Amino acid sequence: MGFDECCSTQLIDGDGVFNVSGLDNFIKEVKLGECGLSYAVVSIMGPQSSGKSTLLNHLFGTNFREMDAFKGRSQTTKGIWLAKCADIEPCTLVMDLEGTDGRERGEDDTAFEKQSALFALAVSDIVLINMWCHDIGREQAANKPLLKTVFQVMMRLFSPRKTTMLFVIRDKTRTPLENLEPVLREDIQKIWDTVPKPQAHKETPLSEFFNVEVVALSSYEEKEEQFKEQVAALKQRFFHSIAPGGLAGDRRGVVPASGFSFSSQQIWKVIKENKDLDLPAHKVMVATVRCEEIANEKFFSFSGNEEWLELEEAVQSGTVSGFGNKLSLILDTCLSEYDVEATYFDEGVRSAKRKQLEEKLLQLVLPAFQSLLGHVRAGTLDHFKEAFDKALGSGEAFSVAARDCSQSYMALFDERCADAVIDRANWDTSKVRDKLRRDIDAHISSVRAAKLSELTTLYEEKLKEALSAPVEALLDGANSETWPAIRKLLKRETESAVSGLSDALSGFDMYEESKNKMLASLEVYARGVVEAKAKEEAGRVLMRMKERFTTMFSHDSDSMPRVWTGKEDIRGITKTARTSSLKLLSVMAVIRLDDDGADNIENTLSVALVDSASGAVKDRSLTTVDPLASSTWELVPSSKTLITPVQCKSLWRQFKTETEYTVSQAIAAQEANKRNNNWLPPPWAIVALIVLGFNEFMTLLKNPLYLGVIFVGFLLVKALWVQLDISGEFRNGALPGLISLSAKFVPTVMNLIKKLAEEGQVPAANDPRRNPALASKSFHNGVNASSDMSSTGSSEVTENDHSISSKQD
């Protein structure tokens, strides 16, 4: 019989094979899954060819195959068929079972008969027992084996539910039903009493297992109209059969409609394995399987939910406002759908599977939640950094800015977490919160370290600027007050810097120990700047000594350059200059920032380097220990030593060597000046010249022409004297003077001749013979010009001679 034509299907074939696909298609067609618990199952049993299918077709509007009376009595229904009753509420399913005691199976093949009977009792709410009226009261009635089978298999149900057993008496005779029913009930009781029972049910009455109802129908073949009327009346009893007081009776073990297919399969499987059927356990098992199937369906449905997928994608790229509410709504919808579909299954199983579904869903959305928390943490940290930097930039104290920003943005994180959390999840955000707290603290520590480093560097630069140049200047003008002045400078500038840094650190809320440590470090730095500058200047001490010696030796007390006229005490000047240079060396020898009594160094150097030299001349027989023959100064640690005694001795020796040339040059210049100032011959030579030259003098007086010649010669010699700057040339010595004069003599003479020739070519108006004054003036101008040119040439030659003599030295 076609499924599409009459909403029926063969549930189990004659060989006992369960038609799973046929049942699933049937359930979809009749929409049984939507019924929940609002459905009933009716089955019919009875002897073969007793009109079971005919009764069902007229009673429920089904279209089961009926026996053709003209072809003889034979088996028409094989196995078990299932159909939906037409026009009956609630949804009612009817099963047509294969007839008993059929000749096709034989007398000994009763296994299928018992299996189908047990299946019908386990599945059905109402069992129709189709029997002939004439079998009532008969010992060998056809329905007695059937009833025995029903009662026997009933004992195999571990905890059977109370089933309505409706006996349909067919082909009723004239005997009233009131008379037939007691006899039938008595026969049923006898069969029940004779059926072997477990010890637990020895005394259990039949009414504990069955609600026995009896109805009689007229013969369908002889009284068809009356049969149909009676069937129509009987049909009314199946309306609302599951309501309290309805025909269905006990509904304790009913399986929700969505689990009917699986339940039927499992019941038939247990029956085929010839095992006792535990209906309560079966109900739990069906609920477990079906609830798990429903949960899986909802889980996969949630996984493909567009709203969830959009939310998950949005979370990957950033924060989502209202994430918790949006996700909770989707989860609630999914769980509500589960509750609707699983509402009729066992409550314990339903709740357990619901909890599992909820856990799976929460595990599915947990990565998205964690990703969102990561974005929230990162965003909160970024905003904290911006706000913190802005607060510091506005001049707010560091500790106040750190505290306020930390509290504000931790509160903001908690607020965003509350917006993202799902109430049912009870997820712990403390780890992410702790991570954010650590990140904020780490950033604050990093910024604090950077700010402290900036402050330290700032005040170190200030100290370096305030100390370097003044210390260098003080050391350059080294004297007995140099180190006291440096100590005073160091103290003043250090106190100023420490005070400024201390005020700046007050906004950092630091531990007093850390603050003091930083201030102490700044003091050490200031001292280090002075020491470094002192070491730097100590490396240039020789140059400084030579500069000081040159300055004092070459300049007088008014800082004017000395002119060595011969009256200066070069020895005294040299001693004074060297003593000043020795003072510089003693000041630079040791760092005196602690005023610890290192002032005896100058005396030691003076005794060893200055006094020892003069003493050695006076008394060479005395042998003394050299106080500079050591690598350390007495009472001075090596860390404060800039120049060791041995180094001082070596530096002094080098200093004297390099300054001796200056002294010798001064002595030479002084001697040359003396010679230039004493150019006249000695007095005795002048007296001898007058005595010996008296005759020649008298001759000149007697002959005036000689006097004119001498006068002209005097003028020429005077002109050459002026032009050649003879006195100036001999100031630097006789030999350099002669060399210079020899080089300048010929050009000077040629220049004089040239000037005289030019004067001789002057026009007659300017003739010297007509104007003697003009001639005299021209002569003097020529002499003066020649003198200037000669002087220029003389200075050039002198400079060349000086450079030559310097190279020779």
C-alpha positions in Angstrom: 0.0 0.0 0.0 1.6 3.3 -1.1 2.7 5.7 1.5 1.9 8.8 -0.4 -1.7 7.7 -1.0 -3.0 6.9 2.5 -0.5 8.1 5.2 0.4 4.5 6.2 3.5 2.4 6.2 4.6 -1.0 7.1 6.4 -0.6 10.4 7.7 -4.2 10.8 7.7 -6.7 8.0 6.8 -10.4 8.3 10.4 -11.3 8.9 10.7 -8.9 11.9 12.7 -6.2 10.1 12.0 -2.7 11.3 11.3 -0.2 8.5 13.3 2.8 9.9 13.2 5.0 6.8 9.5 4.3 6.2 8.7 5.3 9.8 10.8 8.5 9.5 9.1 9.5 6.3 5.7 8.7 7.9 6.5 10.9 10.9 7.6 13.8 8.7 4.5 13.4 6.5 2.0 13.5 9.4 4.2 16.0 11.3 4.2 13.9 14.4 7.3 15.6 15.8 5.2 18.8 16.5 2.7 16.9 18.7 4.9 16.6 21.8 2.9 14.4 24.2 -0.4 15.1 22.5 -0.7 11.9 20.6 -2.1 8.4 21.3 -1.2 5.0 19.9 -3.9 2.4 19.3 -3.1 -1.2 18.3 -5.4 -4.2 17.4 -4.8 -7.9 18.1 -7.0 -10.8 17.2 -7.2 -14.1 15.3 -6.4 -14.1 11.7 -9.3 -13.2 9.4 -11.3 -11.8 12.2 -12.0 -8.5 10.5 -9.3 -6.4 12.3 -8.3 -4.3 9.3 -12.0 -3.8 8.3 -12.7 -2.5 11.8 -9.8 -0.1 11.7 -10.6 1.2 8.3 -14.2 2.0 9.4 -13.3 3.2 12.9 -10.3 5.4 12.1 -10.6 6.1 8.3 -7.5 4.2 7.5 -7.0 2.2 4.4 -5.4 -1.1 5.5 -5.7 -4.0 3.2 -8.8 -6.1 3.9 -9.5 -9.8 3.2 -11.5 -10.6 0.1 -14.3 -13.0 1.3 -14.8 -14.3 -2.2 -11.2 -15.6 -2.3 -11.4 -17.4 0.9 -9.9 -16.9 4.4 -6.2 -16.2 4.3 -3.6 -13.9 5.8 -3.9 -10.3 4.6 -1.8 -8.4 7.1 1.9 -9.4 7.4 4.0 -8.0 10.2 2.8 -4.7 11.7 1.4 -1.7 9.8 1.1 1.9 11.0 -1.3 4.6 9.9 -2.7 7.9 11.2 -6.3 8.1 12.1 -8.3 10.6 10.1 -10.2 13.4 11.8 -9.4 12.5 15.4 -7.9 14.8 17.9 -5.3 14.5 19.3 -3.2 12.9 16.7 -3.8 9.1 17.0 -1.7 6.4 15.4 -3.1 3.0 14.8 -1.1 -0.3 14.4 -2.6 -3.3 12.7 -0.9 -6.4 13.9 -0.6 -9.7 12.1 -3.4 -12.1 13.1 -2.7 -14.9 15.6 -3.1 -18.7 15.0 -2.7 -18.3 11.2 -2.0 -21.3 9.2 0.7 -19.6 7.3 3.0 -19.6 10.3 1.9 -22.9 11.7 1.1 -24.0 15.2 4.7 -24.0 16.5 5.8 -20.6 15.2 4.5 -18.4 18.0 7.7 -16.3 18.4 6.6 -13.4 16.2 3.1 -13.5 17.8 4.6 -13.0 21.2 7.1 -10.3 20.0 4.4 -8.3 18.2 2.1 -8.6 21.3 4.9 -7.3 23.6 5.7 -4.5 21.1 2.1 -3.4 21.0 1.8 -3.4 24.8 5.0 -1.4 25.2 4.1 1.2 22.6 0.3 1.5 22.7 -2.0 3.4 25.0 -5.1 1.4 23.9 -5.1 -2.2 22.8 -8.1 -3.5 20.9 -8.7 -7.3 21.3 -10.9 -8.4 18.3 -12.9 -11.6 19.2 -15.9 -13.5 18.0 -19.0 -13.3 20.1 -19.5 -17.1 19.9 -16.1 -17.7 21.6 -17.3 -16.2 24.9 -17.7 -18.9 27.5 -16.0 -21.5 25.4 -13.0 -23.4 26.8 -11.4 -23.8 23.4 -12.1 -20.3 22.2 -9.8 -18.8 19.6 -9.0 -15.8 21.8 -7.7 -17.7 24.8 -4.2 -18.3 23.3 -4.1 -14.6 22.4 -4.9 -13.5 26.0 -2.4 -16.0 27.4 0.2 -14.5 25.1 -0.7 -11.0 26.2 -0.6 -11.7 29.9 2.7 -13.7 29.6 4.5 -11.0 27.7 3.2 -8.4 30.1 5.3 -10.0 32.8 8.4 -9.3 30.7 7.8 -5.6 31.1 10.1 -4.6 34.0 7.7 -1.8 35.1 4.6 -1.9 32.8 2.3 1.0 32.6 -1.5 0.6 32.9 -2.9 -0.1 29.5 -6.5 0.1 28.3 -7.6 -3.3 26.9 -10.7 -2.8 24.8 -12.4 -6.1 23.9 -14.4 -5.7 20.7 -17.0 -8.5 20.4 -17.7 -9.1 16.8 -20.9 -10.4 15.2 -22.9 -9.8 18.4 -25.9 -12.2 18.8 -29.2 -11.4 20.5 -27.7 -12.0 23.9 -27.5 -8.6 25.6 -24.0 -7.2 26.3 -24.9 -7.0 30.0 -25.0 -10.7 30.0 -21.9 -11.3 27.8 -19.6 -8.9 29.7 -19.6 -10.8 33.1 -18.8 -14.1 31.3 -16.0 -12.4 29.3 -14.5 -10.8 32.4 -14.7 -14.2 34.2 -12.9 -15.9 31.4 -10.2 -13.1 31.4 -9.7 -13.5 35.1 -9.3 -17.3 34.8 -6.7 -16.8 32.1 -4.9 -14.2 34.3 -4.9 -16.6 37.2 -3.4 -19.4 35.2 -0.6 -17.4 33.7 2.8 -17.9 35.6 3.9 -14.7 37.3 7.0 -13.5 39.0 7.1 -13.7 42.8 6.6 -9.9 43.0 3.3 -10.1 41.1 1.9 -13.4 42.5 -1.0 -11.6 44.2 -1.2 -8.6 41.9 -4.8 -8.2 40.5 -5.4 -7.7 36.8 -6.7 -4.2 37.3 -3.1 -3.1 38.3 -2.0 -3.7 34.7 -5.1 -3.2 32.5 -8.3 -1.2 32.3 -10.6 -3.7 30.8 -13.4 -2.2 28.5 -15.9 -4.3 26.5 -17.9 -3.2 23.4 -20.0 -5.3 21.0 -20.5 -4.7 17.3 -23.0 -6.3 14.9 -22.0 -8.3 12.0 -20.5 -6.2 9.2 -21.7 -8.6 6.5 -25.2 -9.1 7.7 -26.0 -5.8 9.4 -23.6 -3.3 7.7 -25.6 -0.2 8.5 -26.0 -1.1 12.1 -22.3 -2.0 12.2 -21.4 1.4 10.9 -23.6 3.2 13.4 -22.0 1.3 16.3 -18.5 2.0 14.9 -19.3 5.7 14.6 -20.4 5.7 18.3 -17.3 3.8 19.3 -15.1 6.4 17.4 -16.4 9.2 19.6 -14.6 7.5 22.6 -11.3 8.0 20.9 -11.6 11.8 20.7 -9.5 13.4 23.5 -8.5 9.9 24.6 -5.4 11.2 26.4 -7.4 13.7 28.6 -7.9 12.8 32.2 -10.6 10.2 32.4 -10.2 9.5 28.7 -9.9 6.1 27.1 -6.1 6.1 27.0 -5.8 5.8 30.8 -2.2 5.8 32.3 0.3 8.1 30.4 3.3 7.7 32.7 5.5 6.0 30.3 4.6 7.9 27.2 7.5 9.0 24.9 7.4 12.5 23.3 6.4 12.4 19.7 9.8 13.4 18.4 11.3 10.3 20.1 8.7 7.9 18.9 10.8 6.6 16.0 13.9 6.0 18.0 11.9 4.6 20.9 10.0 2.1 18.7 13.3 1.0 17.1 14.9 0.4 20.5 11.9 -1.5 21.9 11.8 -3.8 18.9 15.5 -4.3 19.2 15.3 -5.4 22.8 12.3 -7.6 22.0 14.1 -9.3 19.2 17.0 -10.0 21.5 14.5 -11.7 23.8 15.4 -9.5 26.7 13.1 -8.2 29.4 11.9 -4.7 28.5 12.5 -2.0 31.2 10.2 0.7 30.1 11.3 3.4 32.6 15.0 2.8 31.7 13.9 2.7 28.1 12.2 6.1 28.6 15.4 7.5 30.0 17.4 6.0 27.2 15.1 7.5 24.6 15.1 10.8 26.3 18.9 10.7 26.5 19.3 10.0 22.8 16.6 12.4 21.6 17.7 15.2 23.9 21.3 14.7 22.7 20.1 14.8 19.1 18.1 18.0 19.7 21.1 19.5 21.5 23.4 18.7 18.6 20.9 20.2 16.2 20.7 23.4 18.2 24.5 23.5 18.6 25.0 23.2 14.8 22.2 25.7 14.2 23.9 28.1 16.6 27.3 27.6 14.8 25.7 28.7 11.6 23.7 31.5 13.0 24.3 34.7 10.9 24.0 37.0 13.9 26.6 35.0 15.8 28.9 34.8 12.8 28.7 38.5 12.3 29.4 39.1 16.0 32.3 36.7 16.0 33.8 38.4 12.9 33.3 41.9 14.4 35.1 40.8 17.6 38.2 39.7 15.7 38.8 43.3 14.5 38.0 45.2 17.6 35.6 45.8 20.5 31.9 45.4 20.1 29.5 47.4 22.2 26.8 45.4 24.0 28.6 42.1 23.2 27.3 40.4 26.3 23.6 41.4 25.7 23.8 40.5 22.0 25.4 37.1 22.6 23.1 36.3 25.6 20.1 37.0 23.3 21.4 34.5 20.7 22.2 31.9 23.3 18.8 32.3 25.0 17.0 31.8 21.7 19.0 28.7 21.0 18.3 27.2 24.5 14.7 28.2 24.3 14.3 26.2 21.0 15.9 23.3 22.8 13.5 23.6 25.7 10.5 23.6 23.3 11.6 20.5 21.5 12.8 18.6 24.5 10.1 19.7 26.9 8.3 16.3 27.0 11.3 14.1 27.7 12.5 13.0 31.1 13.2 16.1 33.1 16.5 14.8 34.6 17.8 13.9 31.2 16.5 17.0 29.6 18.1 19.2 32.2 21.4 17.4 32.0 21.5 17.6 28.2 20.5 21.2 28.3 23.4 21.9 30.7 25.8 20.1 28.3 24.4 22.1 25.4 24.9 25.3 27.3 28.5 24.3 28.2 29.3 23.5 24.6 27.8 26.8 23.4 29.8 28.7 26.0 33.0 26.9 25.0 32.2 27.8 21.4 31.8 31.5 22.1 34.6 31.6 24.7 37.4 32.4 22.2 35.4 35.3 20.9 34.9 36.6 24.5 38.6 36.2 25.2 39.4 38.0 21.9 37.1 40.8 23.0 38.7 41.0 26.4 42.1 41.2 24.6 40.8 44.2 22.5 39.3 45.8 25.6 42.6 45.4 27.5 44.7 46.7 24.7 42.3 49.6 24.0 42.1 50.5 27.7 45.9 50.4 28.0 46.4 52.6 24.9 43.8 55.2 26.3 45.6 55.1 29.6 48.9 55.8 28.0 47.4 58.8 26.1 45.6 60.2 29.2 48.7 59.6 31.4 51.0 61.4 28.9 48.5 64.3 28.6 48.2 64.6 32.4 52.0 64.8 32.7 52.2 67.2 29.9 49.7 69.5 31.6 52.1 69.7 34.6 50.2 67.4 37.0 52.3 65.7 39.6 53.5 62.2 38.5 52.2 60.3 41.4 48.8 62.0 41.3 48.5 61.5 37.5 49.5 57.8 37.9 47.0 57.1 40.6 44.1 59.0 39.0 44.6 57.6 35.5 45.1 54.0 36.9 41.9 54.1 38.9 39.9 55.7 36.1 41.0 53.3 33.4 40.8 50.2 35.6 37.2 51.2 36.4 36.6 51.7 32.6 38.0 48.2 32.0 35.6 46.8 34.6 32.7 48.6 33.0 33.6 47.2 29.6 34.0 43.7 31.0 30.6 43.9 32.5 29.2 44.9 29.1 31.0 41.9 27.5 30.2 39.3 30.2 27.4 36.7 29.7 25.4 36.2 32.9 25.0 32.5 32.5 28.7 32.0 31.7 30.3 33.1 35.0 33.6 33.6 33.2 36.5 34.8 35.2 38.0 38.1 33.9 40.4 38.5 36.8 43.4 37.2 34.9 42.9 39.7 32.1 42.3 42.4 34.7 45.5 41.4 36.5 47.4 41.5 33.2 46.1 45.0 32.5 47.1 46.0 36.0 50.6 44.7 35.4 50.8 46.4 32.0 49.7 49.8 33.5 52.1 49.4 36.4 54.9 48.5 34.0 54.2 51.5 31.8 54.1 53.8 34.9 57.4 52.3 36.0 58.9 52.8 32.5 57.7 56.4 32.3 58.9 57.0 35.9 62.3 55.7 35.0 62.4 57.8 31.9 61.3 60.9 33.8 63.7 60.4 36.6 66.5 59.8 34.0 65.5 63.0 32.3 65.5 64.9 35.6 68.9 63.4 36.6 70.3 64.2 33.2 69.0 67.7 33.3 70.5 68.5 36.7 73.7 66.8 35.7 74.0 69.0 32.6 73.3 72.0 34.8 76.0 70.9 37.2 78.4 70.2 34.4 77.8 73.7 32.9 78.0 75.4 36.2 81.2 73.7 37.3 83.4 72.9 34.2 84.2 76.4 33.0 84.7 78.0 36.5 86.9 75.1 37.6 89.0 75.3 34.5 89.4 79.1 35.0 90.3 78.6 38.7 92.9 75.9 37.9 94.3 78.1 35.1 95.0 80.8 37.6 96.2 78.4 40.2 97.2 79.9 43.6 96.8 79.1 47.3 93.1 79.9 47.2 92.3 77.8 44.1 91.1 74.6 45.9 89.2 76.5 48.6 87.4 78.4 45.9 86.7 75.2 44.0 85.3 73.6 47.2 83.1 76.6 47.8 81.9 76.6 44.2 81.2 72.8 44.3 79.3 73.1 47.5 77.2 76.0 46.3 76.3 74.5 42.9 75.7 71.0 44.4 73.4 72.3 47.0 71.4 74.3 44.4 71.1 71.2 42.1 70.2 68.9 44.9 67.6 71.3 46.2 66.1 71.6 42.7 66.1 67.8 42.1 64.6 67.2 45.5 61.7 69.5 44.7 61.2 67.8 41.4 61.2 64.4 43.0 58.5 65.3 45.5 55.9 64.7 42.8 56.9 61.2 42.3 55.9 59.8 45.7 59.1 58.0 46.0 60.5 56.1 49.0 62.8 58.3 51.1 65.6 55.8 50.6 65.4 55.9 46.8 65.1 59.7 46.9 68.2 60.0 49.1 70.1 57.6 46.9 69.4 59.7 43.8 70.4 62.9 45.6 73.6 61.3 46.8 74.3 60.1 43.2 73.9 63.7 42.0 76.4 64.9 44.6 78.8 62.2 43.5 78.3 63.3 39.9 79.2 66.9 40.8 82.3 65.8 42.5 83.1 63.6 39.5 82.8 66.6 37.2 85.3 68.6 39.2 87.7 65.6 39.4 87.4 65.0 35.7 88.1 68.6 34.9 91.1 68.5 37.3 92.5 65.4 35.6 91.9 67.0 32.2 93.8 70.2 33.3 96.5 68.0 34.9 97.2 66.5 31.5 97.9 70.0 30.2 100.0 71.2 33.2 103.3 71.5 31.3 101.7 73.7 28.7 100.0 75.8 31.4 103.4 76.1 33.3 105.1 77.3 30.1 102.3 79.8 29.4 102.5 81.1 32.9 106.3 81.4 32.8 106.2 83.1 29.4 103.5 85.5 30.6 105.4 86.5 33.8 108.8 86.5 32.2 107.9 88.6 29.1 105.5 91.1 30.8 106.0 93.5 33.6 103.7 94.1 36.6 101.5 96.2 34.4 101.2 93.4 31.9 103.2 95.4 29.4 105.8 93.6 27.2 109.3 93.8 28.6 112.0 95.6 26.7 115.4 94.3 27.7 117.4 97.6 28.2 120.0 96.1 30.4 118.6 97.3 33.6 116.3 94.3 34.3 117.2 91.6 36.9 116.8 88.6 34.6 117.8 86.2 37.3 115.2 87.5 39.7 112.5 87.6 37.0 113.3 84.1 36.0 113.1 82.9 39.6 109.7 84.6 40.2 108.3 83.1 37.0 109.5 79.7 37.8 108.2 79.9 41.3 104.8 80.8 39.9 104.9 77.9 37.5 105.9 75.6 40.4 102.9 76.9 42.3 100.7 75.9 39.4 102.3 72.4 39.4 101.7 72.0 43.2 98.1 73.0 42.8 97.5 70.5 40.0 99.3 67.6 41.7 96.5 66.6 44.0 92.7 66.8 44.2 91.9 68.8 47.3 88.1 68.6 47.6 88.1 67.3 51.2 90.6 69.9 52.7 92.5 67.0 54.3 95.9 68.7 54.7 97.7 68.2 51.4 99.2 71.7 51.4 102.7 70.5 52.2 103.1 69.5 48.5 104.2 73.0 47.5 106.9 73.1 50.1 108.0 69.6 49.1 108.3 70.7 45.5 110.0 73.9 46.4 112.6 72.2 48.5 113.2 69.4 46.0 113.2 71.4 42.8 114.1 75.1 43.6 116.0 75.1 46.9 117.9 71.9 46.1 119.4 73.4 43.0 120.8 76.4 44.9 121.8 74.3 47.8 123.7 71.9 45.6 125.9 74.7 44.5 126.7 75.8 48.0 127.4 72.4 49.5 127.9 69.4 47.2 129.3 67.3 50.0 126.0 66.8 51.8 124.0 63.8 50.6 120.1 64.1 51.1 117.2 61.8 50.2 115.2 63.0 47.2 111.6 63.6 48.5 110.3 63.2 44.9 111.6 59.7 44.5 108.2 58.2 45.1 105.0 57.3 43.3 102.6 58.7 46.0 102.3 61.8 48.1 102.4 61.6 51.8 98.9 61.4 53.4 97.3 61.5 50.0 95.5 58.4 48.6 96.3 57.4 45.0 92.6 58.1 44.0 93.2 61.8 44.6 96.6 62.0 43.0 96.7 63.7 39.6 100.5 64.0 39.2 102.8 61.7 41.2 106.1 63.1 42.7 108.2 61.3 40.1 106.1 62.8 37.3 106.4 66.3 38.9 110.2 65.9 38.8 110.1 64.8 35.2 107.7 67.6 34.3 109.9 70.2 36.0 113.0 69.0 34.2 111.2 69.3 30.9 109.8 72.7 31.8 113.2 74.1 32.7 114.7 72.7 29.4 112.0 74.3 27.3 112.1 77.7 29.1 115.9 78.1 29.1 115.9 79.3 25.6 113.6 82.1 26.5 115.9 83.2 29.3 119.0 82.9 27.1 117.3 85.0 24.4 116.5 87.7 27.0 120.1 87.7 28.2 121.4 88.0 24.6 118.9 90.9 23.9 120.0 92.7 27.1 123.7 92.4 26.1 123.1 93.6 22.6 121.2 96.6 23.9 124.1 97.4 26.1 126.5 97.3 23.2 124.3 99.5 21.1 124.1 102.1 23.8 127.9 102.2 24.2 129.0 102.9 20.5 131.4 105.8 21.4 135.1 104.9 21.9 136.5 104.9 25.4 137.6 108.3 26.9 141.3 107.5 26.6 140.8 106.9 22.9 139.0 110.3 22.6 142.0 112.0 24.4 144.5 110.2 22.2 142.5 111.2 19.1 142.5 114.9 20.1 146.3 114.9 20.9 147.3 113.0 17.8 144.9 114.8 15.5 145.7 118.3 16.5 147.8 119.0 13.5 145.1 117.8 11.1 142.5 119.9 12.8 144.7 123.0 12.4 145.2 122.2 8.7 141.3 122.2 8.3 141.1 125.6 9.9 143.8 127.0 7.6 142.1 125.6 4.5 138.3 126.0 4.6 137.7 124.1 1.4 138.6 120.9 3.2 135.9 121.8 5.7 133.3 122.0 2.9 134.3 118.6 1.6 134.1 117.1 5.0 130.7 118.7 5.5 129.4 117.2 2.3 130.9 113.9 3.3 129.2 114.2 6.7 125.8 114.8 5.0 126.3 111.7 2.8 127.4 109.6 5.7 124.4 110.9 7.8 122.0 110.0 5.0 123.4 106.5 4.7 123.3 106.2 8.5 119.7 107.1 8.6 118.8 105.0 5.5 120.6 101.9 6.7 119.5 102.3 10.4 122.9 101.2 11.5 122.2 101.6 15.2 119.1 99.4 14.9 120.9 96.7 12.9 123.7 96.4 15.4 121.2 96.1 18.3 120.9 92.3 17.6 124.6 91.8 17.5 127.6 92.6 15.4 127.6 89.7 13.0 123.8 90.0 12.2 124.2 93.7 11.8 127.1 93.4 9.3 125.2 90.8 7.3 122.1 93.0 7.1 124.1 96.1 6.2 126.0 94.3 3.5 122.7 93.3 1.9 121.2 96.8 2.1 124.2 99.0 1.3 124.2 98.7 -2.5 120.4 99.2 -2.9 120.5 102.2 -0.6 123.4 103.9 -2.5 121.6 103.2 -5.8 118.5 104.7 -4.5 120.3 107.9 -3.4 122.0 108.3 -6.9 118.6 107.8 -8.5 117.0 110.5 -6.4 119.8 112.9 -7.2 119.4 112.2 -10.9 115.7 112.9 -10.7 116.4 116.2 -8.9 118.8 117.2 -11.7 116.0 116.9 -14.3 113.7 119.4 -12.6 112.7 122.4 -15.0 114.5 125.8 -14.8 111.7 127.3 -12.7 112.8 124.9 -10.1 116.5 125.2 -10.7 118.3 124.8 -7.5 120.9 127.4 -8.5 118.2 130.1 -8.7 116.4 128.9 -5.6 118.9 127.5 -3.1 116.2 127.0 -0.5 114.2 124.7 -2.9 117.4 122.8 -3.6 118.1 122.3 0.0 114.5 121.2 0.6 114.7 118.7 -2.3 117.9 117.3 -1.1 116.4 116.8 2.4 113.3 115.2 0.9 115.4 112.8 -1.1 117.4 111.9 1.9 114.3 111.3 3.9 112.7 109.2 1.2 115.9 107.3 0.8 115.9 106.9 4.6 112.4 105.5 4.6 113.1 103.0 1.9 116.4 102.0 3.5 114.5 101.6 6.8 111.9 99.3 5.2 114.6 97.2 3.5 116.5 97.1 6.8 113.5 95.8 8.7 112.9 93.2 6.1 116.5 92.0 6.3 116.4 92.1 10.0 113.3 89.8 10.0 115.0 87.4 7.7 118.1 87.4 9.9 116.0 86.7 12.9 114.3 83.8 11.2 117.7 82.4 10.0 119.2 82.7 13.5 116.1 81.0 15.0 116.5 78.1 12.7 120.2 77.8 13.5 119.4 77.7 17.2 
